[in-house]
Amino acid sequence: MPPSLGGGRRVRVDGEILGVAYNLRDFLEFVRRAGLDPDMVNVVDEDFIEWRGGGPDVW
C-alpha cells in the first residue's frame, strides 16, 4: 500500500495485514515476524515485494 498521509505503510503477507511500518527497520521487523530472515530479504526485489506509491526509500 502507498504511504498514508500520516506516514507509514500497511504491511501484508499473503493477504494478511501485519501492521503499519514507518520505516525500513519496521518493515524488516514484520518480515522477521512472518518467519523470514531479514538479512536475506532484498527489498528491491520486485518479484518478492510489491511496493506501491514508491520503493523502499519512500515513507
mmCIF file as gemmi writes it, N, C-alpha and C atoms, coordinates in Angstrom:
data_model
loop_
_atom_site.group_PDB
_atom_site.id
_atom_site.type_symbol
_atom_site.label_atom_id
_atom_site.label_alt_id
_atom_site.label_comp_id
_atom_site.label_asym_id
_atom_site.label_entity_id
_atom_site.label_seq_id
_atom_site.pdbx_PDB_ins_code
_atom_site.Cartn_x
_atom_site.Cartn_y
_atom_site.Cartn_z
_atom_site.occupancy
_atom_site.B_iso_or_equiv
_atom_site.pdbx_formal_charge
_atom_site.auth_seq_id
_atom_site.auth_asym_id
_atom_site.pdbx_PDB_model_num
ATOM 1 N N . MET Axp A 1 ? 0.851 -1.17 0 1 0 ? 1 A 1
ATOM 2 C CA . MET Axp A 1 ? 0 0 0 1 0 ? 1 A 1
ATOM 3 C C . MET Axp A 1 ? 0.893 1.228 0 1 0 ? 1 A 1
ATOM 4 N N . PRO Axp A 2 ? 0.461 2.305 -0.7 1 0 ? 2 A 1
ATOM 5 C CA . PRO Axp A 2 ? 1.25 3.534 -0.69 1 0 ? 2 A 1
ATOM 6 C C . PRO Axp A 2 ? 1.331 4.123 0.711 1 0 ? 2 A 1
ATOM 7 N N . PRO Axp A 3 ? 2.335 4.947 0.956 1 0 ? 3 A 1
ATOM 8 C CA . PRO Axp A 3 ? 2.419 5.6 2.26 1 0 ? 3 A 1
ATOM 9 C C . PRO Axp A 3 ? 1.143 6.39 2.544 1 0 ? 3 A 1
ATOM 10 N N . SER Axp A 4 ? 0.699 6.354 3.781 1 0 ? 4 A 1
ATOM 11 C CA . SER Axp A 4 ? -0.504 7.095 4.153 1 0 ? 4 A 1
ATOM 12 C C . SER Axp A 4 ? -0.16 8.561 4.358 1 0 ? 4 A 1
ATOM 13 N N . LEU Axp A 5 ? -1.161 9.407 4.413 1 0 ? 5 A 1
ATOM 14 C CA . LEU Axp A 5 ? -0.932 10.832 4.632 1 0 ? 5 A 1
ATOM 15 C C . LEU Axp A 5 ? -0.25 11.087 5.973 1 0 ? 5 A 1
ATOM 16 N N . GLY Axp A 6 ? -0.528 10.237 6.955 1 0 ? 6 A 1
ATOM 17 C CA . GLY Axp A 6 ? 0.09 10.366 8.274 1 0 ? 6 A 1
ATOM 18 C C . GLY Axp A 6 ? 1.448 9.693 8.367 1 0 ? 6 A 1
ATOM 19 N N . GLY Axp A 7 ? 1.893 9.089 7.29 1 0 ? 7 A 1
ATOM 20 C CA . GLY Axp A 7 ? 3.163 8.366 7.278 1 0 ? 7 A 1
ATOM 21 C C . GLY Axp A 7 ? 2.942 6.891 7.52 1 0 ? 7 A 1
ATOM 22 N N . GLY Axp A 8 ? 3.834 6.095 7.059 1 0 ? 8 A 1
ATOM 23 C CA . GLY Axp A 8 ? 3.762 4.652 7.256 1 0 ? 8 A 1
ATOM 24 C C . GLY Axp A 8 ? 3.125 3.929 6.091 1 0 ? 8 A 1
ATOM 25 N N . ARG Axp A 9 ? 3.383 2.652 6.031 1 0 ? 9 A 1
ATOM 26 C CA . ARG Axp A 9 ? 2.845 1.765 5.003 1 0 ? 9 A 1
ATOM 27 C C . ARG Axp A 9 ? 2.252 0.536 5.673 1 0 ? 9 A 1
ATOM 28 N N . ARG Axp A 10 ? 1.098 0.145 5.201 1 0 ? 10 A 1
ATOM 29 C CA . ARG Axp A 10 ? 0.489 -1.095 5.682 1 0 ? 10 A 1
ATOM 30 C C . ARG Axp A 10 ? 1.282 -2.263 5.101 1 0 ? 10 A 1
ATOM 31 N N . VAL Axp A 11 ? 1.618 -3.224 5.932 1 0 ? 11 A 1
ATOM 32 C CA . VAL Axp A 11 ? 2.403 -4.387 5.508 1 0 ? 11 A 1
ATOM 33 C C . VAL Axp A 11 ? 1.493 -5.6 5.485 1 0 ? 11 A 1
ATOM 34 N N . ARG Axp A 12 ? 1.472 -6.284 4.343 1 0 ? 12 A 1
ATOM 35 C CA . ARG Axp A 12 ? 0.684 -7.511 4.194 1 0 ? 12 A 1
ATOM 36 C C . ARG Axp A 12 ? 1.593 -8.659 3.785 1 0 ? 12 A 1
ATOM 37 N N . VAL Axp A 13 ? 1.284 -9.825 4.295 1 0 ? 13 A 1
ATOM 38 C CA . VAL Axp A 13 ? 1.947 -11.049 3.874 1 0 ? 13 A 1
ATOM 39 C C . VAL Axp A 13 ? 0.856 -12.051 3.563 1 0 ? 13 A 1
ATOM 40 N N . ASP Axp A 14 ? 0.842 -12.533 2.333 1 0 ? 14 A 1
ATOM 41 C CA . ASP Axp A 14 ? -0.195 -13.469 1.875 1 0 ? 14 A 1
ATOM 42 C C . ASP Axp A 14 ? -1.6 -12.936 2.158 1 0 ? 14 A 1
ATOM 43 N N . GLY Axp A 15 ? -1.8 -11.628 1.953 1 0 ? 15 A 1
ATOM 44 C CA . GLY Axp A 15 ? -3.111 -11.019 2.126 1 0 ? 15 A 1
ATOM 45 C C . GLY Axp A 15 ? -3.461 -10.635 3.552 1 0 ? 15 A 1
ATOM 46 N N . GLU Axp A 16 ? -2.678 -11.065 4.516 1 0 ? 16 A 1
ATOM 47 C CA . GLU Axp A 16 ? -2.939 -10.738 5.919 1 0 ? 16 A 1
ATOM 48 C C . GLU Axp A 16 ? -2.191 -9.47 6.312 1 0 ? 16 A 1
ATOM 49 N N . ILE Axp A 17 ? -2.913 -8.496 6.869 1 0 ? 17 A 1
ATOM 50 C CA . ILE Axp A 17 ? -2.279 -7.259 7.316 1 0 ? 17 A 1
ATOM 51 C C . ILE Axp A 17 ? -1.547 -7.526 8.625 1 0 ? 17 A 1
ATOM 52 N N . LEU Axp A 18 ? -0.25 -7.226 8.626 1 0 ? 18 A 1
ATOM 53 C CA . LEU Axp A 18 ? 0.565 -7.443 9.822 1 0 ? 18 A 1
ATOM 54 C C . LEU Axp A 18 ? 0.684 -6.179 10.667 1 0 ? 18 A 1
ATOM 55 N N . GLY Axp A 19 ? 0.507 -5.024 10.044 1 0 ? 19 A 1
ATOM 56 C CA . GLY Axp A 19 ? 0.617 -3.772 10.767 1 0 ? 19 A 1
ATOM 57 C C . GLY Axp A 19 ? 1.09 -2.66 9.853 1 0 ? 19 A 1
ATOM 58 N N . VAL Axp A 20 ? 1.519 -1.563 10.46 1 0 ? 20 A 1
ATOM 59 C CA . VAL Axp A 20 ? 1.99 -0.401 9.705 1 0 ? 20 A 1
ATOM 60 C C . VAL Axp A 20 ? 3.464 -0.176 10.016 1 0 ? 20 A 1
ATOM 61 N N . ALA Axp A 21 ? 4.258 -0.08 8.96 1 0 ? 21 A 1
ATOM 62 C CA . ALA Axp A 21 ? 5.685 0.215 9.1 1 0 ? 21 A 1
ATOM 63 C C . ALA Axp A 21 ? 5.908 1.686 8.783 1 0 ? 21 A 1
ATOM 64 N N . TYR Axp A 22 ? 6.718 2.335 9.591 1 0 ? 22 A 1
ATOM 65 C CA . TYR Axp A 22 ? 7.015 3.757 9.396 1 0 ? 22 A 1
ATOM 66 C C . TYR Axp A 22 ? 8.407 3.994 8.831 1 0 ? 22 A 1
ATOM 67 N N . ASN Axp A 23 ? 9.163 2.908 8.702 1 0 ? 23 A 1
ATOM 68 C CA . ASN Axp A 23 ? 10.492 2.989 8.102 1 0 ? 23 A 1
ATOM 69 C C . ASN Axp A 23 ? 10.921 1.574 7.721 1 0 ? 23 A 1
ATOM 70 N N . LEU Axp A 24 ? 12.058 1.485 7.077 1 0 ? 24 A 1
ATOM 71 C CA . LEU Axp A 24 ? 12.527 0.188 6.609 1 0 ? 24 A 1
ATOM 72 C C . LEU Axp A 24 ? 12.819 -0.765 7.765 1 0 ? 24 A 1
ATOM 73 N N . ARG Axp A 25 ? 13.289 -0.238 8.876 1 0 ? 25 A 1
ATOM 74 C CA . ARG Axp A 25 ? 13.551 -1.083 10.049 1 0 ? 25 A 1
ATOM 75 C C . ARG Axp A 25 ? 12.26 -1.744 10.54 1 0 ? 25 A 1
ATOM 76 N N . ASP Axp A 26 ? 11.156 -0.966 10.598 1 0 ? 26 A 1
ATOM 77 C CA . ASP Axp A 26 ? 9.854 -1.527 10.972 1 0 ? 26 A 1
ATOM 78 C C . ASP Axp A 26 ? 9.445 -2.621 9.986 1 0 ? 26 A 1
ATOM 79 N N . PHE Axp A 27 ? 9.6 -2.328 8.7 1 0 ? 27 A 1
ATOM 80 C CA . PHE Axp A 27 ? 9.232 -3.296 7.663 1 0 ? 27 A 1
ATOM 81 C C . PHE Axp A 27 ? 9.985 -4.61 7.856 1 0 ? 27 A 1
ATOM 82 N N . LEU Axp A 28 ? 11.286 -4.519 8.082 1 0 ? 28 A 1
ATOM 83 C CA . LEU Axp A 28 ? 12.083 -5.735 8.254 1 0 ? 28 A 1
ATOM 84 C C . LEU Axp A 28 ? 11.702 -6.494 9.515 1 0 ? 28 A 1
ATOM 85 N N . GLU Axp A 29 ? 11.221 -5.806 10.539 1 0 ? 29 A 1
ATOM 86 C CA . GLU Axp A 29 ? 10.718 -6.498 11.732 1 0 ? 29 A 1
ATOM 87 C C . GLU Axp A 29 ? 9.468 -7.308 11.389 1 0 ? 29 A 1
ATOM 88 N N . PHE Axp A 30 ? 8.59 -6.764 10.56 1 0 ? 30 A 1
ATOM 89 C CA . PHE Axp A 30 ? 7.422 -7.536 10.128 1 0 ? 30 A 1
ATOM 90 C C . PHE Axp A 30 ? 7.852 -8.75 9.301 1 0 ? 30 A 1
ATOM 91 N N . VAL Axp A 31 ? 8.865 -8.586 8.487 1 0 ? 31 A 1
ATOM 92 C CA . VAL Axp A 31 ? 9.41 -9.698 7.71 1 0 ? 31 A 1
ATOM 93 C C . VAL Axp A 31 ? 9.895 -10.788 8.662 1 0 ? 31 A 1
ATOM 94 N N . ARG Axp A 32 ? 10.604 -10.383 9.71 1 0 ? 32 A 1
ATOM 95 C CA . ARG Axp A 32 ? 11.109 -11.354 10.696 1 0 ? 32 A 1
ATOM 96 C C . ARG Axp A 32 ? 9.958 -12.079 11.379 1 0 ? 32 A 1
ATOM 97 N N . ARG Axp A 33 ? 8.933 -11.326 11.787 1 0 ? 33 A 1
ATOM 98 C CA . ARG Axp A 33 ? 7.774 -11.937 12.456 1 0 ? 33 A 1
ATOM 99 C C . ARG Axp A 33 ? 7.023 -12.9 11.549 1 0 ? 33 A 1
ATOM 100 N N . ALA Axp A 34 ? 7.131 -12.668 10.243 1 0 ? 34 A 1
ATOM 101 C CA . ALA Axp A 34 ? 6.485 -13.56 9.277 1 0 ? 34 A 1
ATOM 102 C C . ALA Axp A 34 ? 7.3 -14.837 9.053 1 0 ? 34 A 1
ATOM 103 N N . GLY Axp A 35 ? 8.46 -14.934 9.733 1 0 ? 35 A 1
ATOM 104 C CA . GLY Axp A 35 ? 9.251 -16.155 9.659 1 0 ? 35 A 1
ATOM 105 C C . GLY Axp A 35 ? 10.38 -16.118 8.647 1 0 ? 35 A 1
ATOM 106 N N . LEU Axp A 36 ? 10.672 -14.949 8.1 1 0 ? 36 A 1
ATOM 107 C CA . LEU Axp A 36 ? 11.756 -14.835 7.138 1 0 ? 36 A 1
ATOM 108 C C . LEU Axp A 36 ? 12.969 -14.189 7.791 1 0 ? 36 A 1
ATOM 109 N N . ASP Axp A 37 ? 14.125 -14.463 7.242 1 0 ? 37 A 1
ATOM 110 C CA . ASP Axp A 37 ? 15.359 -13.863 7.738 1 0 ? 37 A 1
ATOM 111 C C . ASP Axp A 37 ? 15.524 -12.496 7.075 1 0 ? 37 A 1
ATOM 112 N N . PRO Axp A 38 ? 15.403 -11.4 7.825 1 0 ? 38 A 1
ATOM 113 C CA . PRO Axp A 38 ? 15.51 -10.072 7.231 1 0 ? 38 A 1
ATOM 114 C C . PRO Axp A 38 ? 16.838 -9.83 6.515 1 0 ? 38 A 1
ATOM 115 N N . ASP Axp A 39 ? 17.895 -10.51 6.948 1 0 ? 39 A 1
ATOM 116 C CA . ASP Axp A 39 ? 19.192 -10.344 6.298 1 0 ? 39 A 1
ATOM 117 C C . ASP Axp A 39 ? 19.215 -10.956 4.899 1 0 ? 39 A 1
ATOM 118 N N . MET Axp A 40 ? 18.26 -11.825 4.613 1 0 ? 40 A 1
ATOM 119 C CA . MET Axp A 40 ? 18.2 -12.49 3.315 1 0 ? 40 A 1
ATOM 120 C C . MET Axp A 40 ? 17.191 -11.832 2.371 1 0 ? 40 A 1
ATOM 121 N N . VAL Axp A 41 ? 16.492 -10.818 2.838 1 0 ? 41 A 1
ATOM 122 C CA . VAL Axp A 41 ? 15.455 -10.163 2.035 1 0 ? 41 A 1
ATOM 123 C C . VAL Axp A 41 ? 16.07 -9.006 1.257 1 0 ? 41 A 1
ATOM 124 N N . ASN Axp A 42 ? 15.901 -9.056 -0.051 1 0 ? 42 A 1
ATOM 125 C CA . ASN Axp A 42 ? 16.345 -7.979 -0.931 1 0 ? 42 A 1
ATOM 126 C C . ASN Axp A 42 ? 15.153 -7.052 -1.141 1 0 ? 42 A 1
ATOM 127 N N . VAL Axp A 43 ? 15.158 -5.896 -0.494 1 0 ? 43 A 1
ATOM 128 C CA . VAL Axp A 43 ? 13.981 -5.017 -0.509 1 0 ? 43 A 1
ATOM 129 C C . VAL Axp A 43 ? 13.712 -4.388 -1.87 1 0 ? 43 A 1
ATOM 130 N N . VAL Axp A 44 ? 14.613 -4.527 -2.822 1 0 ? 44 A 1
ATOM 131 C CA . VAL Axp A 44 ? 14.361 -4.005 -4.163 1 0 ? 44 A 1
ATOM 132 C C . VAL Axp A 44 ? 13.95 -5.107 -5.139 1 0 ? 44 A 1
ATOM 133 N N . ASP Axp A 45 ? 13.77 -6.328 -4.656 1 0 ? 45 A 1
ATOM 134 C CA . ASP Axp A 45 ? 13.347 -7.451 -5.495 1 0 ? 45 A 1
ATOM 135 C C . ASP Axp A 45 ? 11.849 -7.365 -5.731 1 0 ? 45 A 1
ATOM 136 N N . GLU Axp A 46 ? 11.469 -6.878 -6.923 1 0 ? 46 A 1
ATOM 137 C CA . GLU Axp A 46 ? 10.05 -6.678 -7.234 1 0 ? 46 A 1
ATOM 138 C C . GLU Axp A 46 ? 9.287 -7.99 -7.41 1 0 ? 46 A 1
ATOM 139 N N . ASP Axp A 47 ? 9.989 -9.101 -7.549 1 0 ? 47 A 1
ATOM 140 C CA . ASP Axp A 47 ? 9.311 -10.395 -7.607 1 0 ? 47 A 1
ATOM 141 C C . ASP Axp A 47 ? 8.9 -10.86 -6.215 1 0 ? 47 A 1
ATOM 142 N N . PHE Axp A 48 ? 9.525 -10.299 -5.194 1 0 ? 48 A 1
ATOM 143 C CA . PHE Axp A 48 ? 9.269 -10.705 -3.804 1 0 ? 48 A 1
ATOM 144 C C . PHE Axp A 48 ? 8.406 -9.695 -3.052 1 0 ? 48 A 1
ATOM 145 N N . ILE Axp A 49 ? 8.645 -8.393 -3.311 1 0 ? 49 A 1
ATOM 146 C CA . ILE Axp A 49 ? 7.943 -7.33 -2.588 1 0 ? 49 A 1
ATOM 147 C C . ILE Axp A 49 ? 7.258 -6.407 -3.587 1 0 ? 49 A 1
ATOM 148 N N . GLU Axp A 50 ? 5.995 -6.142 -3.36 1 0 ? 50 A 1
ATOM 149 C CA . GLU Axp A 50 ? 5.266 -5.187 -4.19 1 0 ? 50 A 1
ATOM 150 C C . GLU Axp A 50 ? 5.15 -3.875 -3.428 1 0 ? 50 A 1
ATOM 151 N N . TRP Axp A 51 ? 5.958 -2.904 -3.816 1 0 ? 51 A 1
ATOM 152 C CA . TRP Axp A 51 ? 5.895 -1.579 -3.227 1 0 ? 51 A 1
ATOM 153 C C . TRP Axp A 51 ? 4.887 -0.764 -4.021 1 0 ? 51 A 1
ATOM 154 N N . ARG Axp A 52 ? 4.028 -0.052 -3.354 1 0 ? 52 A 1
ATOM 155 C CA . ARG Axp A 52 ? 3.045 0.804 -4.022 1 0 ? 52 A 1
ATOM 156 C C . ARG Axp A 52 ? 3.29 2.255 -3.627 1 0 ? 52 A 1
ATOM 157 N N . GLY Axp A 53 ? 3.287 3.143 -4.605 1 0 ? 53 A 1
ATOM 158 C CA . GLY Axp A 53 ? 3.472 4.555 -4.326 1 0 ? 53 A 1
ATOM 159 C C . GLY Axp A 53 ? 4.917 4.94 -4.061 1 0 ? 53 A 1
ATOM 160 N N . GLY Axp A 54 ? 5.851 4.126 -4.483 1 0 ? 54 A 1
ATOM 161 C CA . GLY Axp A 54 ? 7.276 4.382 -4.29 1 0 ? 54 A 1
ATOM 162 C C . GLY Axp A 54 ? 7.949 3.162 -3.722 1 0 ? 54 A 1
ATOM 163 N N . GLY Axp A 55 ? 9.247 3.134 -3.83 1 0 ? 55 A 1
ATOM 164 C CA . GLY Axp A 55 ? 10.02 1.973 -3.375 1 0 ? 55 A 1
ATOM 165 C C . GLY Axp A 55 ? 10.347 2.021 -1.902 1 0 ? 55 A 1
ATOM 166 N N . PRO Axp A 56 ? 11.345 1.259 -1.492 1 0 ? 56 A 1
ATOM 167 C CA . PRO Axp A 56 ? 11.672 1.137 -0.061 1 0 ? 56 A 1
ATOM 168 C C . PRO Axp A 56 ? 12.255 2.404 0.566 1 0 ? 56 A 1
ATOM 169 N N . ASP Axp A 57 ? 12.511 3.422 -0.251 1 0 ? 57 A 1
ATOM 170 C CA . ASP Axp A 57 ? 13.03 4.679 0.293 1 0 ? 57 A 1
ATOM 171 C C . ASP Axp A 57 ? 11.924 5.708 0.534 1 0 ? 57 A 1
ATOM 172 N N . VAL Axp A 58 ? 10.679 5.356 0.205 1 0 ? 58 A 1
ATOM 173 C CA . VAL Axp A 58 ? 9.556 6.302 0.329 1 0 ? 58 A 1
ATOM 174 C C . VAL Axp A 58 ? 8.717 5.91 1.548 1 0 ? 58 A 1
ATOM 175 N N . TRP Axp A 59 ? 8.68 6.811 2.533 1 0 ? 59 A 1
ATOM 176 C CA . TRP Axp A 59 ? 7.895 6.56 3.745 1 0 ? 59 A 1
ATOM 177 C C . TRP Axp A 59 ? 7.09 7.783 4.061 1 0 ? 59 A 1
